[in-house]
Amino acid sequence: MGKMKKRILGKTSIKVSPLGLGCWAIGGLLSREEGTEASYGIVNDIESIKAINRAIDLGINFFDTADVYGAGHSEEILGKALKEYRDDIIIATKFGNTFDNERKKITGINITPDYIRKACESSLKRLNTDFIDLYWLHCWSVSKEDLISIRNTLDQLRSEGLITSYGWSTDLSDLSEFFVKNSNCTAIQHELNVLHNMDEIIDLCEKYNLASVNRTVLAMGLLTGKYSLNSKLPDNDVRGINAPDWLKYFKNGKPDPEWLGKLEKIKDILMSDGRSMVQGALAWNWARSNKTIPIPGFKTVKQVEENIQAIEFGPLNNNQMKEIDEILGDRNFVYAIDD
C-alpha cells in the first residue's frame, strides 16, 4: 500500500485501509417514485468486479455500500467480488430505505425493529456473508424515540453476531451526538470535502473516538477536474436534469458555476507535489483529522488506481491546508495529520 498507516474504525479494534471505496455508483440504475434519479447511470458489472479485485490487490480492505444502491445490486456485486477475500475485508452496508427490486425504485423508509432485522438478513444473503462489519442507519433525520428503538435492535443484532458494529449516515450533529451518547455507535458517515468542511461532525468524532467515514469526498465528481461549465450530465444520472433538490454541486444537469469557481481558486494547491486533483482532494480529507476515512466512489479500474495512488502522497501539509483555508475563507483553520 503506500506510506500511510491503517486507521482504526472508531471504538472498535478493526483496522481499515486509510481509504475505503464507496459502492453507490456500481449499483446501477435507481430512481425515486417522484421521478428524481438516484444513481450514476448504467454500469458494467464485469468492470466493477475487476475494480474491486484491483483495489484488494493494492491493499484496500474497506468497502461501503447500502441495500438500496441499485435496489440490492451493489451488494450482490460486492458479494461476488469479495467471496474469496471475506476474512480479510471489512464490509459496511446500510438500512432504512425500502425499494422495489424489479422496478429499481426507492419506495420509502422503514426503521421498525422487524424491518431492520429483515433488511439485515437480506443484506447478508446478497453480500454472501455471515456478518456485517459495520451497519449504518441510512436515514437523514430520525426522532430521538426512534433512535432508541433502532439502538435496541442493532444491539440485539450485534449480540447475535449478525453485525460487528454500527453507526449512522447523517450530517445532523445534534442528533448524532444524542445517538452516540445513548448507544454503542462507533462511526458517523457524513459529507466532507475540501469545498464543504464539517467542523461539528469532525469535533463529535474526535470527542467520542468515532470513525469519521467521509462520503462526497470528490463533490460528486466535481473534484475530479473533468467538468467545465459546458459539461452536460446524462438524464439517468443523479447529477442530471432530474437531480434531487438536495444536490448542490450540479444544477440542471450541469456543474454549478459557484462551486466550479471555488475549485478553480484552489486547484493548483490540490495538484501540488505531483498529485492529480482527485489525489489532492483525498489528501485534504486525511489532513483534516486522523479520524477520517474517505470513501470515494468508482466505476472503473482506472478510477480505483488513481484513488489508491493518493495514499503514496499522504495528507496535505499544514501550509497547504492553511492556504486553502485562507482562499476559501469563513472556515476554521485545520491542521494536517502527521501519519
Stockholm file with secondary structure:
# STOCKHOLM 1.0

chainA/1-339         MGKMKKRILGKTSIKVSPLGLGCWAIGGLLSREEGTEASYGIVNDIESIKAINRAIDLGINFFDTADVYGAGHSEEILGKALKEYRDDIIIATKFGNTFDNERKKITGINITPDYIRKACESSLKRLNTDFIDLYWLHCWSVSKEDLISIRNTLDQLRSEGLITSYGWSTDLSDLSEFFVKNSNCTAIQHELNVLHNMDEIIDLCEKYNLASVNRTVLAMGLLTGKYSLNSKLPDNDVRGINAPDWLKYFKNGKPDPEWLGKLEKIKDILMSDGRSMVQGALAWNWARSNKTIPIPGFKTVKQVEENIQAIEFGPLNNNQMKEIDEILGDRNFVYAIDD
#=GR chainA/1-339 SS CCSSCCEECTTSCCEECSCCEECSGGGCCCEETTSCBCSBCCCCHHHHHHHHHHHHHTTCCEEECCTTGGGGHHHHHHHHHHGGGGGGCEEEEEECEEEETTTTEEEEECCCHHHHHHHHHHHHHHHTCSCEEEEEECCSCCCHHHHHHHHHHHHHHHHTTSEEEEEEECCCHHHHHHHHHTSCCCEEEEECBTTBCCHHHHHHHHHTTCEEEEESTTGGGGGGSCCCTTCCCCTTBTTSTTCCTTCCSEETTEECHHHHHHHHHHHHHHTGGGCCHHHHHHHHHHHHCTTEEECCBCSSHHHHHHHHHHHHHCSCCHHHHHHHHHHHCSSCCCCCCCC
#=GC SS_cons         CCSSCCEECTTSCCEECSCCEECSGGGCCCEETTSCBCSBCCCCHHHHHHHHHHHHHTTCCEEECCTTGGGGHHHHHHHHHHGGGGGGCEEEEEECEEEETTTTEEEEECCCHHHHHHHHHHHHHHHTCSCEEEEEECCSCCCHHHHHHHHHHHHHHHHTTSEEEEEEECCCHHHHHHHHHTSCCCEEEEECBTTBCCHHHHHHHHHTTCEEEEESTTGGGGGGSCCCTTCCCCTTBTTSTTCCTTCCSEETTEECHHHHHHHHHHHHHHTGGGCCHHHHHHHHHHHHCTTEEECCBCSSHHHHHHHHHHHHHCSCCHHHHHHHHHHHCSSCCCCCCCC
//
